Amino acid sequence: MTADDVCAGEQASPAERVRTVLAAAESFTAVTDAHTCDLVGGGLHSVGDDGRLLLRLPADCRLAGEVALAPRGTLAVVLKFTDLAPVAVRDRVRSRVTVAGWLAQAGPECEESGTVTFRMVTAHVALETEAGPVTVGLDELALARPDVLARHEAAMLTHLVDDHAEVVDLLTRLVDPRLLQGVVRVWPLAMDRRGITLRLQHAHGHHDVPLPFPRPVGDPGQSGERVRELLAAACACRRGSRLPSRP
């Protein structure tokens, strides 16, 4: 099934959301019985088509040393990934992903200069959002794919905020005017193949409103066209109120 076969109003499944968070993450936290460490930098982890995690770690890091010294060469570990909104909204955490299992060295053939590759034998995966925690089955995870905009979303949203505040302003025409009462600022909170989510920020809280694209994005090159289609719909809409997206 392609992206164009998906109804624009359909929400991403928990498994797809997990794959998306893992694809976009550039840092994570590893927790073992002995210690907790924060690992930062692109390329430290990857996810195969079967949903299995691989870690590429510096050979001299403490986590790699723990695996090497663990009985039978496998180390119990919990990996924690945090999905942060790339713009400066309050409550930036959009979701959290926890992957629990065992780390084992992938084999000497996977070693590179100064780094060692480890495979994650996954036992449990959980997604936590504002709606609460959900356990994601390993078979579901293997079948799911990350959103096509996972690695592009941060750059696109920061570009909107920094250079095109008028676009965010115009998109508020698509929001139910009743939801705009008392709103002090509007932010583009998220963007995926299905649409853009706006955060309506109040003095003491917020409300998130999804604006679905007329058609899902099939590849990153289509994102500009889909945004323009939303803007055309906003220009034709007389119901909404226009708000400044900046103070």
N, C-alpha and C positions, 0 to 999 in steps of 0.2 A: 504494500500500500504506500503510495506517495503522499507527500504533504498536500497536494492538490485534491486528494481524495478525502481529506479530513474536513469535517464541518468546522467553519470558522469559530463557532461558539463552543466547541469541545475543549475541555481543559486537559492539560497534560496529566498523564497518569503518574502516580508516585514513583514508579520505576523510571519513567522518562525524566522526571524532575531530578532523581538521584543521578542519573547518567549525565544530565546537564550540569549539575553542580560539580561533579567530578571532572568533567571536561574543561570547565572554566576556571577551576581553582588553581591558584598559584602558591598556595600554602596549606598546610594542615598540621595537626597536632597528633603525635604518636604517644600513647600511654602504655607502659608495661608495668609489671610488678615492681620494677626497680626505679623507674624514673619517668618523667614526662618531658618531651622535647618538642619544640616548634620548628618545623622544617619549612623554609621559605625559598622560593625560586621556581621558575618554570622548568619543566623537564624532570622533576623529581618523581613524578608518578605518571602512569598512563593506564588506560583501560582498554583491554582487547575487545574484539567483536563479541566474544563470549561473556563479557562483563567482568572478567577477572582483572584484578589490580596488579600492576607491577610497580615496584619502587626502585629507583636508581639512586643510590646513596653514596656519598663519599666513603671510601674504604676505611678511613680513619674516624668516622663518626661513632658516637657511643652506641647508637641503635644497631649499626652493623656489627660492632663488637659483641653486643649482647646475643645476637643471632648466632654468631660463630661459636660462642661459649655455651649456648643452650643445649640441653639434653636432646640427642638425636637431630640437632641442628634446626629445630623449630621453636619459635618463640611466640607465646601468646601476646597479642597486641590489640589495642583499640585505636583506630584512626578516626579523627574527628575533623570534618570539613565544615566551614562556616560560609554561607552564601550571603555576602554583604552587598547592599545596593551601592552602585558605583558613584552615586551622587550624595550630597551632604544632607540627607533627610534625617530627622529624628528616628530612633529605632531602626537602624540600618540593617539589622539582621533579618533577612527574608526567610531563611530556612537553615537547618543544620542537618548534616548527614553523618551518621555513625556507622562505621564498618568494623566488625569484630571478627577475629579469627587468629590465624597463625602465620608468621612470616618464616619463609625458608629460602635459602639461596637458590637462585634459578639454575646455577651450574657454572662451571669454569668458563664455558664458551660464551657466557653472557657478560663476563668481566671486561671492562674497558680500562683505560689508563686512569687510575685514581678512583674509579667507581666500581660498585658491585650492584648487580641486579637481584632483587628479591621478589618472589611471587607470594601473593597473599592467598592463603587458603581460607576462604570466607565462610563464616558460620552464621552471621547475622548482619542484616542491614536495616537501618531505621532512618526514616525521614521525619523531621520535626518542623512543623510550620505553626502559624498562628492558630490553625484549626486543631492542633494537637499532634502527637506522635503516631506514625504508621509504620508497621513492619513491612518490608518489601521482600517478596520471595526471590530466591536466587534464580529460578527459572524465568521469572518476569524480568529481572535485571538483565539476564543474558539476551532476551529478545528485544528489549528496549534500545532506543538510540538517543543520543543527546540531541537537543534542539539545534537546528542548523545555524542559529545565531549565537550559540553559547559562547564562542570565542570572540565575537564581535560586539556583543551587547554593551559592554562597558564603554568602549570607545564611542559608540553611537549615542548613548545616553549623555555622556559628558559633553559631546559635541552639541547636542540639543541644548543643554543647559548653558554652556559657555558662549555659543555663537548664534543660537536660534530661539531665544526666549519667546519671540513672536509666534513661533510654531506651537509651543506649549500653550500659549495664550489662546490661540485659535482653536485648539483641540477641546478646550473647555466648553465650546458650543455644543459638543456632543454629550455633555454631562447633564443629567436631570437638574434643572435649576434649583430644585428643592435641596439637593445635596451641596450646593454651592453657598448656602446661607452660612455666614460666619467663617468662611474659609479665608485664611490670611496669605496662603501661598500654595501654588500648585507645582508639583515636581513630576517629571517622568521617572517612575519608580522601576519599571521593568519593561523589557521588550523581548518577545520571542516570535516564533513563526506565526503565532495566532493573532498577535496584536500588541498594543501598548497598554500598560497599566499606569494610570495617573494616581498620585497620592495627593489627596486634598487635605492640606494641613490646617488644623484649627489651633487656637491658642493653647488648648490643653489636650489635644488628641489628633487623630487623623482618620481618614476614610479612603480606602483604595478602590478605584473604579477601573475595570477593564474596558478597553475600547477595541473590539475585535476588528481585524482587517476584513475587507470584503472577501478576500481569498487568502489562504495561508501562504507564507513565504516558502518557496521550494528550494532556494539557494540564497546565500547572502546578497548576491547581486540584485535580487528582486526587492530588497527591503526599501530602497528609496521610492520605487514605484508604489509599493503598498502604503507608505506614509503619505505620498501625494494623493492617493485615492481617499485616505482618511481626511486629509485636508480639504479635498473637493467636497466631501460629504459635510464637513464642518461649515464650509462657506455657504452651502445650500440650506443649512439648518438655521432657523430663526428662533428656535425655542430657548437655546442656551444663553447663558450670560457670559460675558467675557471678563476674565480676571487677569490682573498682572501676575505673571509667574515669579516676579521678583518683588521684594519689598518696596 
